[in-house]
């Protein structure tokens, strides 16, 4: 959302002749750096499938805690 606001602000600045070069540099800098997650991004689905495939009844408590930690780290990277 912040990325989109930056792009919108930069476009408005590009339209303004006195600030055109500032707006262009903001758009180019954030176009490569920031990426909004698409609706069809596969990483959340992969994580959900991994959770669904778990056999929690066969896991020991320590295995369950370790897997929960691992899944939590993966979720933070999405």
PyMOL Python script that loads the backbone (N, CA, C, O; Angstrom):
from pymol import cmd

cmd.read_pdbstr("""\
ATOM      1  N   UNK A   1       0.827  -1.177   0.000  1.00  0.00           N
ATOM      2  CA  UNK A   1       0.000   0.000   0.000  1.00  0.00           C
ATOM      3  C   UNK A   1       0.880   1.253   0.000  1.00  0.00           C
ATOM      4  O   UNK A   1       0.587   2.224  -0.698  1.00  0.00           O
ATOM      5  N   UNK A   2       1.943   1.225   0.774  1.00  0.00           N
ATOM      6  CA  UNK A   2       2.844   2.376   0.828  1.00  0.00           C
ATOM      7  C   UNK A   2       3.531   2.560  -0.515  1.00  0.00           C
ATOM      8  O   UNK A   2       3.715   3.682  -0.987  1.00  0.00           O
ATOM      9  N   UNK A   3       3.906   1.444  -1.122  1.00  0.00           N
ATOM     10  CA  UNK A   3       4.541   1.504  -2.444  1.00  0.00           C
ATOM     11  C   UNK A   3       3.610   2.164  -3.450  1.00  0.00           C
ATOM     12  O   UNK A   3       4.036   3.010  -4.236  1.00  0.00           O
ATOM     13  N   UNK A   4       2.349   1.778  -3.427  1.00  0.00           N
ATOM     14  CA  UNK A   4       1.359   2.343  -4.350  1.00  0.00           C
ATOM     15  C   UNK A   4       1.198   3.846  -4.104  1.00  0.00           C
ATOM     16  O   UNK A   4       1.072   4.621  -5.052  1.00  0.00           O
ATOM     17  N   UNK A   5       1.202   4.252  -2.842  1.00  0.00           N
ATOM     18  CA  UNK A   5       1.081   5.679  -2.516  1.00  0.00           C
ATOM     19  C   UNK A   5       2.292   6.452  -3.034  1.00  0.00           C
ATOM     20  O   UNK A   5       2.160   7.569  -3.534  1.00  0.00           O
ATOM     21  N   UNK A   6       3.474   5.843  -2.909  1.00  0.00           N
ATOM     22  CA  UNK A   6       4.686   6.494  -3.431  1.00  0.00           C
ATOM     23  C   UNK A   6       4.605   6.657  -4.942  1.00  0.00           C
ATOM     24  O   UNK A   6       4.953   7.710  -5.477  1.00  0.00           O
ATOM     25  N   UNK A   7       4.145   5.614  -5.632  1.00  0.00           N
ATOM     26  CA  UNK A   7       4.025   5.694  -7.083  1.00  0.00           C
ATOM     27  C   UNK A   7       3.025   6.768  -7.498  1.00  0.00           C
ATOM     28  O   UNK A   7       3.274   7.528  -8.433  1.00  0.00           O
ATOM     29  N   UNK A   8       1.900   6.826  -6.801  1.00  0.00           N
ATOM     30  CA  UNK A   8       0.886   7.834  -7.119  1.00  0.00           C
ATOM     31  C   UNK A   8       1.441   9.239  -6.898  1.00  0.00           C
ATOM     32  O   UNK A   8       1.248  10.128  -7.727  1.00  0.00           O
ATOM     33  N   UNK A   9       2.122   9.428  -5.787  1.00  0.00           N
ATOM     34  CA  UNK A   9       2.712  10.736  -5.494  1.00  0.00           C
ATOM     35  C   UNK A   9       3.763  11.099  -6.543  1.00  0.00           C
ATOM     36  O   UNK A   9       3.844  12.246  -6.983  1.00  0.00           O
ATOM     37  N   UNK A  10       4.559  10.120  -6.933  1.00  0.00           N
ATOM     38  CA  UNK A  10       5.585  10.377  -7.941  1.00  0.00           C
ATOM     39  C   UNK A  10       4.953  10.748  -9.275  1.00  0.00           C
ATOM     40  O   UNK A  10       5.439  11.644  -9.965  1.00  0.00           O
ATOM     41  N   UNK A  11       3.877  10.066  -9.640  1.00  0.00           N
ATOM     42  CA  UNK A  11       3.199  10.395 -10.904  1.00  0.00           C
ATOM     43  C   UNK A  11       2.635  11.813 -10.869  1.00  0.00           C
ATOM     44  O   UNK A  11       2.684  12.535 -11.865  1.00  0.00           O
ATOM     45  N   UNK A  12       2.104  12.199  -9.726  1.00  0.00           N
ATOM     46  CA  UNK A  12       1.599  13.565  -9.604  1.00  0.00           C
ATOM     47  C   UNK A  12       2.737  14.576  -9.734  1.00  0.00           C
ATOM     48  O   UNK A  12       2.571  15.646 -10.320  1.00  0.00           O
ATOM     49  N   UNK A  13       3.878  14.222  -9.184  1.00  0.00           N
ATOM     50  CA  UNK A  13       5.027  15.108  -9.291  1.00  0.00           C
ATOM     51  C   UNK A  13       5.559  15.167 -10.717  1.00  0.00           C
ATOM     52  O   UNK A  13       6.038  16.215 -11.150  1.00  0.00           O
ATOM     53  N   UNK A  14       5.483  14.067 -11.450  1.00  0.00           N
ATOM     54  CA  UNK A  14       5.922  14.062 -12.845  1.00  0.00           C
ATOM     55  C   UNK A  14       5.067  15.015 -13.660  1.00  0.00           C
ATOM     56  O   UNK A  14       5.578  15.699 -14.547  1.00  0.00           O
ATOM     57  N   UNK A  15       3.773  15.070 -13.371  1.00  0.00           N
ATOM     58  CA  UNK A  15       2.875  15.976 -14.090  1.00  0.00           C
ATOM     59  C   UNK A  15       3.218  17.436 -13.832  1.00  0.00           C
ATOM     60  O   UNK A  15       2.996  18.298 -14.681  1.00  0.00           O
ATOM     61  N   UNK A  16       3.749  17.695 -12.674  1.00  0.00           N
ATOM     62  CA  UNK A  16       4.138  19.059 -12.343  1.00  0.00           C
ATOM     63  C   UNK A  16       5.511  19.331 -12.969  1.00  0.00           C
ATOM     64  O   UNK A  16       6.488  18.672 -12.615  1.00  0.00           O
ATOM     65  N   UNK A  17       5.590  20.272 -13.872  1.00  0.00           N
ATOM     66  CA  UNK A  17       6.824  20.532 -14.619  1.00  0.00           C
ATOM     67  C   UNK A  17       8.012  20.878 -13.713  1.00  0.00           C
ATOM     68  O   UNK A  17       9.153  20.568 -14.056  1.00  0.00           O
ATOM     69  N   UNK A  18       7.763  21.507 -12.579  1.00  0.00           N
ATOM     70  CA  UNK A  18       8.878  21.930 -11.726  1.00  0.00           C
ATOM     71  C   UNK A  18       9.470  20.782 -10.925  1.00  0.00           C
ATOM     72  O   UNK A  18      10.601  20.882 -10.449  1.00  0.00           O
ATOM     73  N   UNK A  19       8.728  19.698 -10.770  1.00  0.00           N
ATOM     74  CA  UNK A  19       9.225  18.573  -9.980  1.00  0.00           C
ATOM     75  C   UNK A  19       9.324  17.288 -10.801  1.00  0.00           C
ATOM     76  O   UNK A  19       9.401  16.206 -10.220  1.00  0.00           O
ATOM     77  N   UNK A  20       9.324  17.369 -12.080  1.00  0.00           N
ATOM     78  CA  UNK A  20       9.327  16.192 -12.940  1.00  0.00           C
ATOM     79  C   UNK A  20      10.481  15.241 -12.696  1.00  0.00           C
ATOM     80  O   UNK A  20      10.276  14.028 -12.652  1.00  0.00           O
ATOM     81  N   UNK A  21      11.680  15.754 -12.537  1.00  0.00           N
ATOM     82  CA  UNK A  21      12.830  14.860 -12.365  1.00  0.00           C
ATOM     83  C   UNK A  21      12.786  14.136 -11.020  1.00  0.00           C
ATOM     84  O   UNK A  21      13.256  13.003 -10.921  1.00  0.00           O
ATOM     85  N   UNK A  22      12.231  14.765  -9.988  1.00  0.00           N
ATOM     86  CA  UNK A  22      12.115  14.108  -8.678  1.00  0.00           C
ATOM     87  C   UNK A  22      11.135  12.951  -8.769  1.00  0.00           C
ATOM     88  O   UNK A  22      11.419  11.856  -8.284  1.00  0.00           O
ATOM     89  N   UNK A  23       9.997  13.182  -9.378  1.00  0.00           N
ATOM     90  CA  UNK A  23       8.978  12.138  -9.511  1.00  0.00           C
ATOM     91  C   UNK A  23       9.473  10.951 -10.319  1.00  0.00           C
ATOM     92  O   UNK A  23       9.215   9.802  -9.961  1.00  0.00           O
ATOM     93  N   UNK A  24      10.184  11.222 -11.410  1.00  0.00           N
ATOM     94  CA  UNK A  24      10.704  10.132 -12.237  1.00  0.00           C
ATOM     95  C   UNK A  24      11.693   9.278 -11.460  1.00  0.00           C
ATOM     96  O   UNK A  24      11.679   8.052 -11.573  1.00  0.00           O
ATOM     97  N   UNK A  25      12.543   9.910 -10.682  1.00  0.00           N
ATOM     98  CA  UNK A  25      13.532   9.135  -9.924  1.00  0.00           C
ATOM     99  C   UNK A  25      12.867   8.294  -8.839  1.00  0.00           C
ATOM    100  O   UNK A  25      13.328   7.189  -8.552  1.00  0.00           O
ATOM    101  N   UNK A  26      11.798   8.792  -8.234  1.00  0.00           N
ATOM    102  CA  UNK A  26      11.074   8.020  -7.215  1.00  0.00           C
ATOM    103  C   UNK A  26      10.408   6.807  -7.850  1.00  0.00           C
ATOM    104  O   UNK A  26      10.473   5.709  -7.298  1.00  0.00           O
ATOM    105  N   UNK A  27       9.773   6.989  -8.997  1.00  0.00           N
ATOM    106  CA  UNK A  27       9.112   5.874  -9.678  1.00  0.00           C
ATOM    107  C   UNK A  27      10.119   4.803 -10.046  1.00  0.00           C
ATOM    108  O   UNK A  27       9.882   3.622  -9.791  1.00  0.00           O
ATOM    109  N   UNK A  28      11.232   5.187 -10.639  1.00  0.00           N
ATOM    110  CA  UNK A  28      12.228   4.207 -11.072  1.00  0.00           C
ATOM    111  C   UNK A  28      12.853   3.482  -9.885  1.00  0.00           C
ATOM    112  O   UNK A  28      13.106   2.280  -9.963  1.00  0.00           O
ATOM    113  N   UNK A  29      13.103   4.185  -8.797  1.00  0.00           N
ATOM    114  CA  UNK A  29      13.729   3.572  -7.629  1.00  0.00           C
ATOM    115  C   UNK A  29      12.816   2.532  -6.999  1.00  0.00           C
ATOM    116  O   UNK A  29      13.291   1.466  -6.607  1.00  0.00           O
ATOM    117  N   UNK A  30      11.540   2.804  -6.889  1.00  0.00           N
ATOM    118  CA  UNK A  30      10.619   1.906  -6.204  1.00  0.00           C
ATOM    119  C   UNK A  30      10.031   0.841  -7.123  1.00  0.00           C
ATOM    120  O   UNK A  30       9.497  -0.156  -6.636  1.00  0.00           O
ATOM    121  N   UNK A  31      10.115   1.026  -8.426  1.00  0.00           N
ATOM    122  CA  UNK A  31       9.580   0.041  -9.351  1.00  0.00           C
ATOM    123  C   UNK A  31      10.328  -1.286  -9.220  1.00  0.00           C
ATOM    124  O   UNK A  31       9.718  -2.354  -9.267  1.00  0.00           O
ATOM    125  N   UNK A  32      11.631  -1.216  -9.059  1.00  0.00           N
ATOM    126  CA  UNK A  32      12.449  -2.420  -8.945  1.00  0.00           C
ATOM    127  C   UNK A  32      12.454  -2.941  -7.512  1.00  0.00           C
ATOM    128  O   UNK A  32      12.407  -4.152  -7.297  1.00  0.00           O
ATOM    129  N   UNK A  33      12.510  -2.058  -6.544  1.00  0.00           N
ATOM    130  CA  UNK A  33      12.696  -2.425  -5.142  1.00  0.00           C
ATOM    131  C   UNK A  33      11.443  -3.020  -4.494  1.00  0.00           C
ATOM    132  O   UNK A  33      11.522  -4.072  -3.860  1.00  0.00           O
ATOM    133  N   UNK A  34      10.307  -2.370  -4.642  1.00  0.00           N
ATOM    134  CA  UNK A  34       9.082  -2.808  -3.972  1.00  0.00           C
ATOM    135  C   UNK A  34       8.207  -3.594  -4.937  1.00  0.00           C
ATOM    136  O   UNK A  34       8.044  -3.226  -6.101  1.00  0.00           O
ATOM    137  N   UNK A  35       7.644  -4.695  -4.419  1.00  0.00           N
ATOM    138  CA  UNK A  35       6.749  -5.496  -5.239  1.00  0.00           C
ATOM    139  C   UNK A  35       5.575  -5.904  -4.379  1.00  0.00           C
ATOM    140  O   UNK A  35       5.733  -6.530  -3.331  1.00  0.00           O
ATOM    141  N   UNK A  36       4.417  -5.545  -4.836  1.00  0.00           N
ATOM    142  CA  UNK A  36       3.209  -5.918  -4.120  1.00  0.00           C
ATOM    143  C   UNK A  36       2.851  -7.356  -4.461  1.00  0.00           C
ATOM    144  O   UNK A  36       2.951  -7.767  -5.617  1.00  0.00           O
ATOM    145  N   UNK A  37       2.436  -8.120  -3.459  1.00  0.00           N
ATOM    146  CA  UNK A  37       2.087  -9.513  -3.684  1.00  0.00           C
ATOM    147  C   UNK A  37       0.809  -9.598  -4.506  1.00  0.00           C
ATOM    148  O   UNK A  37      -0.188  -8.948  -4.191  1.00  0.00           O
ATOM    149  N   UNK A  38       0.845 -10.405  -5.562  1.00  0.00           N
ATOM    150  CA  UNK A  38      -0.306 -10.587  -6.421  1.00  0.00           C
ATOM    151  C   UNK A  38      -1.302 -11.556  -5.811  1.00  0.00           C
ATOM    152  O   UNK A  38      -0.979 -12.304  -4.889  1.00  0.00           O
ATOM    153  N   UNK A  39      -2.499 -11.531  -6.329  1.00  0.00           N
ATOM    154  CA  UNK A  39      -3.541 -12.415  -5.828  1.00  0.00           C
ATOM    155  C   UNK A  39      -3.227 -13.881  -6.095  1.00  0.00           C
ATOM    156  O   UNK A  39      -3.656 -14.755  -5.342  1.00  0.00           O
ATOM    157  N   UNK A  40      -2.496 -14.150  -7.143  1.00  0.00           N
ATOM    158  CA  UNK A  40      -2.198 -15.520  -7.508  1.00  0.00           C
ATOM    159  C   UNK A  40      -0.780 -15.936  -7.119  1.00  0.00           C
ATOM    160  O   UNK A  40      -0.241 -16.898  -7.667  1.00  0.00           O
ATOM    161  N   UNK A  41      -0.183 -15.219  -6.184  1.00  0.00           N
ATOM    162  CA  UNK A  41       1.160 -15.565  -5.721  1.00  0.00           C
ATOM    163  C   UNK A  41       1.132 -16.948  -5.079  1.00  0.00           C
ATOM    164  O   UNK A  41       0.267 -17.223  -4.247  1.00  0.00           O
ATOM    165  N   UNK A  42       2.047 -17.805  -5.447  1.00  0.00           N
ATOM    166  CA  UNK A  42       2.014 -19.204  -5.054  1.00  0.00           C
ATOM    167  C   UNK A  42       2.563 -19.477  -3.655  1.00  0.00           C
ATOM    168  O   UNK A  42       2.231 -20.509  -3.071  1.00  0.00           O
ATOM    169  N   UNK A  43       3.379 -18.605  -3.103  1.00  0.00           N
ATOM    170  CA  UNK A  43       3.997 -18.888  -1.809  1.00  0.00           C
ATOM    171  C   UNK A  43       2.986 -19.110  -0.683  1.00  0.00           C
ATOM    172  O   UNK A  43       3.153 -20.064   0.078  1.00  0.00           O
ATOM    173  N   UNK A  44       1.959 -18.291  -0.537  1.00  0.00           N
ATOM    174  CA  UNK A  44       0.972 -18.576   0.516  1.00  0.00           C
ATOM    175  C   UNK A  44       0.266 -19.913   0.306  1.00  0.00           C
ATOM    176  O   UNK A  44      -0.022 -20.619   1.272  1.00  0.00           O
ATOM    177  N   UNK A  45      -0.012 -20.264  -0.945  1.00  0.00           N
ATOM    178  CA  UNK A  45      -0.661 -21.541  -1.230  1.00  0.00           C
ATOM    179  C   UNK A  45       0.255 -22.709  -0.893  1.00  0.00           C
ATOM    180  O   UNK A  45      -0.196 -23.725  -0.365  1.00  0.00           O
ATOM    181  N   UNK A  46       1.548 -22.566  -1.201  1.00  0.00           N
ATOM    182  CA  UNK A  46       2.504 -23.627  -0.879  1.00  0.00           C
ATOM    183  C   UNK A  46       2.571 -23.842   0.623  1.00  0.00           C
ATOM    184  O   UNK A  46       2.632 -24.980   1.090  1.00  0.00           O
ATOM    185  N   UNK A  47       2.560 -22.758   1.375  1.00  0.00           N
ATOM    186  CA  UNK A  47       2.600 -22.850   2.827  1.00  0.00           C
ATOM    187  C   UNK A  47       1.337 -23.529   3.359  1.00  0.00           C
ATOM    188  O   UNK A  47       1.413 -24.371   4.254  1.00  0.00           O
ATOM    189  N   UNK A  48       0.192 -23.169   2.815  1.00  0.00           N
ATOM    190  CA  UNK A  48      -1.065 -23.787   3.240  1.00  0.00           C
ATOM    191  C   UNK A  48      -1.088 -25.282   2.903  1.00  0.00           C
ATOM    192  O   UNK A  48      -1.587 -26.091   3.685  1.00  0.00           O
ATOM    193  N   UNK A  49      -0.552 -25.637   1.751  1.00  0.00           N
ATOM    194  CA  UNK A  49      -0.488 -27.050   1.372  1.00  0.00           C
ATOM    195  C   UNK A  49       0.453 -27.827   2.283  1.00  0.00           C
ATOM    196  O   UNK A  49       0.184 -28.976   2.633  1.00  0.00           O
ATOM    197  N   UNK A  50       1.550 -27.199   2.660  1.00  0.00           N
ATOM    198  CA  UNK A  50       2.492 -27.850   3.572  1.00  0.00           C
ATOM    199  C   UNK A  50       1.841 -28.096   4.937  1.00  0.00           C
ATOM    200  O   UNK A  50       2.036 -29.151   5.541  1.00  0.00           O
ATOM    201  N   UNK A  51       1.076 -27.129   5.410  1.00  0.00           N
ATOM    202  CA  UNK A  51       0.371 -27.291   6.686  1.00  0.00           C
ATOM    203  C   UNK A  51      -0.674 -28.397   6.573  1.00  0.00           C
ATOM    204  O   UNK A  51      -0.804 -29.224   7.476  1.00  0.00           O
ATOM    205  N   UNK A  52      -1.409 -28.415   5.481  1.00  0.00           N
ATOM    206  CA  UNK A  52      -2.450 -29.425   5.288  1.00  0.00           C
ATOM    207  C   UNK A  52      -1.869 -30.832   5.201  1.00  0.00           C
ATOM    208  O   UNK A  52      -2.534 -31.799   5.574  1.00  0.00           O
ATOM    209  N   UNK A  53      -0.650 -30.955   4.719  1.00  0.00           N
ATOM    210  CA  UNK A  53      -0.027 -32.268   4.554  1.00  0.00           C
ATOM    211  C   UNK A  53       0.575 -32.818   5.856  1.00  0.00           C
ATOM    212  O   UNK A  53       0.991 -33.975   5.908  1.00  0.00           O
ATOM    213  N   UNK A  54       0.619 -31.996   6.890  1.00  0.00           N
ATOM    214  CA  UNK A  54       1.204 -32.448   8.156  1.00  0.00           C
ATOM    215  C   UNK A  54       0.327 -33.504   8.822  1.00  0.00           C
ATOM    216  O   UNK A  54      -0.900 -33.407   8.819  1.00  0.00           O
ATOM    217  N   UNK A  55       0.970 -34.499   9.384  1.00  0.00           N
ATOM    218  CA  UNK A  55       0.275 -35.516  10.176  1.00  0.00           C
ATOM    219  C   UNK A  55       0.562 -35.206  11.645  1.00  0.00           C
ATOM    220  O   UNK A  55       1.467 -35.786  12.244  1.00  0.00           O
ATOM    221  N   UNK A  56      -0.207 -34.298  12.210  1.00  0.00           N
ATOM    222  CA  UNK A  56       0.072 -33.826  13.570  1.00  0.00           C
ATOM    223  C   UNK A  56      -0.159 -34.893  14.632  1.00  0.00           C
ATOM    224  O   UNK A  56       0.412 -34.810  15.720  1.00  0.00           O
ATOM    225  N   UNK A  57      -0.978 -35.884  14.339  1.00  0.00           N
ATOM    226  CA  UNK A  57      -1.222 -36.945  15.320  1.00  0.00           C
ATOM    227  C   UNK A  57      -0.013 -37.861  15.482  1.00  0.00           C
ATOM    228  O   UNK A  57       0.131 -38.532  16.504  1.00  0.00           O
ATOM    229  N   UNK A  58       0.854 -37.887  14.472  1.00  0.00           N
ATOM    230  CA  UNK A  58       2.038 -38.737  14.541  1.00  0.00           C
ATOM    231  C   UNK A  58       3.278 -37.982  15.024  1.00  0.00           C
ATOM    232  O   UNK A  58       4.347 -38.576  15.169  1.00  0.00           O
ATOM    233  N   UNK A  59       3.143 -36.687  15.272  1.00  0.00           N
ATOM    234  CA  UNK A  59       4.293 -35.874  15.681  1.00  0.00           C
ATOM    235  C   UNK A  59       4.454 -35.886  17.192  1.00  0.00           C
ATOM    236  O   UNK A  59       3.482 -35.919  17.948  1.00  0.00           O
ATOM    237  N   UNK A  60       5.725 -35.859  17.609  1.00  0.00           N
ATOM    238  CA  UNK A  60       5.993 -35.694  19.034  1.00  0.00           C
ATOM    239  C   UNK A  60       5.829 -34.210  19.360  1.00  0.00           C
ATOM    240  O   UNK A  60       5.855 -33.379  18.452  1.00  0.00           O
ATOM    241  N   UNK A  61       5.662 -33.867  20.619  1.00  0.00           N
ATOM    242  CA  UNK A  61       5.524 -32.444  20.972  1.00  0.00           C
ATOM    243  C   UNK A  61       6.710 -31.591  20.501  1.00  0.00           C
ATOM    244  O   UNK A  61       6.512 -30.470  20.032  1.00  0.00           O
ATOM    245  N   UNK A  62       7.922 -32.104  20.620  1.00  0.00           N
ATOM    246  CA  UNK A  62       9.084 -31.316  20.190  1.00  0.00           C
ATOM    247  C   UNK A  62       9.112 -31.176  18.668  1.00  0.00           C
ATOM    248  O   UNK A  62       9.475 -30.121  18.148  1.00  0.00           O
ATOM    249  N   UNK A  63       8.726 -32.245  17.947  1.00  0.00           N
ATOM    250  CA  UNK A  63       8.640 -32.159  16.487  1.00  0.00           C
ATOM    251  C   UNK A  63       7.599 -31.118  16.076  1.00  0.00           C
ATOM    252  O   UNK A  63       7.816 -30.351  15.138  1.00  0.00           O
ATOM    253  N   UNK A  64       6.475 -31.097  16.777  1.00  0.00           N
ATOM    254  CA  UNK A  64       5.412 -30.140  16.471  1.00  0.00           C
ATOM    255  C   UNK A  64       5.888 -28.707  16.705  1.00  0.00           C
ATOM    256  O   UNK A  64       5.617 -27.820  15.896  1.00  0.00           O
ATOM    257  N   UNK A  65       6.591 -28.485  17.800  1.00  0.00           N
ATOM    258  CA  UNK A  65       7.114 -27.143  18.081  1.00  0.00           C
ATOM    259  C   UNK A  65       8.158 -26.719  17.051  1.00  0.00           C
ATOM    260  O   UNK A  65       8.172 -25.568  16.614  1.00  0.00           O
ATOM    261  N   UNK A  66       9.025 -27.643  16.666  1.00  0.00           N
ATOM    262  CA  UNK A  66      10.033 -27.324  15.655  1.00  0.00           C
ATOM    263  C   UNK A  66       9.390 -27.009  14.309  1.00  0.00           C
ATOM    264  O   UNK A  66       9.806 -26.075  13.624  1.00  0.00           O
ATOM    265  N   UNK A  67       8.384 -27.780  13.931  1.00  0.00           N
ATOM    266  CA  UNK A  67       7.688 -27.540  12.669  1.00  0.00           C
ATOM    267  C   UNK A  67       6.937 -26.212  12.716  1.00  0.00           C
ATOM    268  O   UNK A  67       6.916 -25.476  11.729  1.00  0.00           O
ATOM    269  N   UNK A  68       6.327 -25.905  13.843  1.00  0.00           N
ATOM    270  CA  UNK A  68       5.622 -24.635  14.001  1.00  0.00           C
ATOM    271  C   UNK A  68       6.588 -23.466  13.851  1.00  0.00           C
ATOM    272  O   UNK A  68       6.262 -22.466  13.212  1.00  0.00           O
ATOM    273  N   UNK A  69       7.767 -23.590  14.435  1.00  0.00           N
ATOM    274  CA  UNK A  69       8.783 -22.546  14.305  1.00  0.00           C
ATOM    275  C   UNK A  69       9.197 -22.388  12.837  1.00  0.00           C
ATOM    276  O   UNK A  69       9.298 -21.269  12.334  1.00  0.00           O
ATOM    277  N   UNK A  70       9.433 -23.500  12.165  1.00  0.00           N
ATOM    278  CA  UNK A  70       9.832 -23.486  10.757  1.00  0.00           C
ATOM    279  C   UNK A  70       8.759 -22.820   9.893  1.00  0.00           C
ATOM    280  O   UNK A  70       9.075 -21.996   9.035  1.00  0.00           O
ATOM    281  N   UNK A  71       7.506 -23.173  10.116  1.00  0.00           N
ATOM    282  CA  UNK A  71       6.409 -22.588   9.335  1.00  0.00           C
ATOM    283  C   UNK A  71       6.249 -21.088   9.631  1.00  0.00           C
ATOM    284  O   UNK A  71       5.938 -20.295   8.742  1.00  0.00           O
ATOM    285  N   UNK A  72       6.467 -20.726  10.883  1.00  0.00           N
ATOM    286  CA  UNK A  72       6.394 -19.319  11.270  1.00  0.00           C
ATOM    287  C   UNK A  72       7.469 -18.515  10.538  1.00  0.00           C
ATOM    288  O   UNK A  72       7.196 -17.412  10.064  1.00  0.00           O
ATOM    289  N   UNK A  73       8.675 -19.049  10.441  1.00  0.00           N
ATOM    290  CA  UNK A  73       9.759 -18.357   9.722  1.00  0.00           C
ATOM    291  C   UNK A  73       9.434 -18.231   8.242  1.00  0.00           C
ATOM    292  O   UNK A  73       9.696 -17.188   7.642  1.00  0.00           O
ATOM    293  N   UNK A  74       8.866 -19.275   7.640  1.00  0.00           N
ATOM    294  CA  UNK A  74       8.487 -19.214   6.233  1.00  0.00           C
ATOM    295  C   UNK A  74       7.396 -18.159   6.018  1.00  0.00           C
ATOM    296  O   UNK A  74       7.424 -17.420   5.034  1.00  0.00           O
ATOM    297  N   UNK A  75       6.445 -18.099   6.939  1.00  0.00           N
ATOM    298  CA  UNK A  75       5.349 -17.128   6.817  1.00  0.00           C
ATOM    299  C   UNK A  75       5.869 -15.689   6.899  1.00  0.00           C
ATOM    300  O   UNK A  75       5.343 -14.800   6.228  1.00  0.00           O
ATOM    301  N   UNK A  76       6.883 -15.463   7.706  1.00  0.00           N
ATOM    302  CA  UNK A  76       7.451 -14.117   7.824  1.00  0.00           C
ATOM    303  C   UNK A  76       8.120 -13.671   6.520  1.00  0.00           C
ATOM    304  O   UNK A  76       8.161 -12.476   6.225  1.00  0.00           O
ATOM    305  N   UNK A  77       8.644 -14.624   5.739  1.00  0.00           N
ATOM    306  CA  UNK A  77       9.328 -14.300   4.497  1.00  0.00           C
ATOM    307  C   UNK A  77       8.380 -14.095   3.324  1.00  0.00           C
ATOM    308  O   UNK A  77       8.806 -13.663   2.253  1.00  0.00           O
ATOM    309  N   UNK A  78       7.111 -14.396   3.513  1.00  0.00           N
ATOM    310  CA  UNK A  78       6.160 -14.245   2.396  1.00  0.00           C
ATOM    311  C   UNK A  78       5.772 -12.816   2.223  1.00  0.00           C
ATOM    312  O   UNK A  78       4.982 -12.494   1.336  1.00  0.00           O
TER     313      UNK A  78
END
""", "prot")
cmd.dss("prot")
cmd.show_as("cartoon", "prot")
cmd.util.cbc("prot")
cmd.orient("prot")
